Amino acid sequence: MQGAILGQRFFDRPTLRVARDLIGKYLVRQRGPELLAGRIVEVEAYIGPKDLACHASKGRTARTDVMFGQAGVAYVYLIYGMYHCLNVVTEAVDVPAAVLLRAVEVEGRLIDGPGRLTRSFSIDRSLNRWDLTKGEALWFEDRAQPVRRTSIKTYPRIGVDYAGTWANKPWRFRLDGDGVIPRQMARAGAG
């Protein structure tokens, strides 16, 4: 089942709204004839230079330049020398913010953790700066499967203790209920 591709307008909004609204949408990856789609069940928001957990808190660098660009573009980076992480840039140009994808469900199977997600979807740095709104290779869809707002819970982000009080911001959004496969709350790392 295909849905409407999420356009640039969807992502050019406040990051916390985009993060919450991505829950229940689908991440879609096409490689040749293969099409893989997963319902998004967990994300984290990172907002601007004051957010010490956000890569942009160190300023505009070669790595973070993409975050200062157009909303709806992929920000893919490598952590621990082995895991890729997929983010989608949000907000207006020159406002460095993004949403990290943490977990999806694919045909009743939970893919939990940003590293597992990117491995399963064959996402690597070759997709950094990819326009996620054009419906080619990698994109997001709304498949008109509504999510009850009360099913979306908020939690502190994972693995950002170095960010001081910013680490406690409830900027991780997770779908609980609505048919989601149960899983442990306590997790760490990207794997």
Secondary structure as GFF3:
##gff-version 3
##sequence-region A 1 191
A	DSSP	beta_strand	4	5	.	.	.	ID=ss1
A	DSSP	alpha_helix	8	11	.	.	.	ID=ss2
A	DSSP	alpha_helix	15	22	.	.	.	ID=ss3
A	DSSP	beta_strand	26	31	.	.	.	ID=ss4
A	DSSP	beta_strand	34	47	.	.	.	ID=ss5
A	DSSP	three_ten_helix	55	58	.	.	.	ID=ss6
A	DSSP	three_ten_helix	65	68	.	.	.	ID=ss7
A	DSSP	beta_strand	74	79	.	.	.	ID=ss8
A	DSSP	beta_strand	83	89	.	.	.	ID=ss9
A	DSSP	beta_strand	97	106	.	.	.	ID=ss10
A	DSSP	beta_strand	109	112	.	.	.	ID=ss11
A	DSSP	alpha_helix	114	120	.	.	.	ID=ss12
A	DSSP	three_ten_helix	125	127	.	.	.	ID=ss13
A	DSSP	beta_strand	138	142	.	.	.	ID=ss14
A	DSSP	three_ten_helix	149	151	.	.	.	ID=ss15
A	DSSP	beta_strand	152	155	.	.	.	ID=ss16
A	DSSP	three_ten_helix	161	168	.	.	.	ID=ss17
A	DSSP	beta_strand	172	175	.	.	.	ID=ss18
###
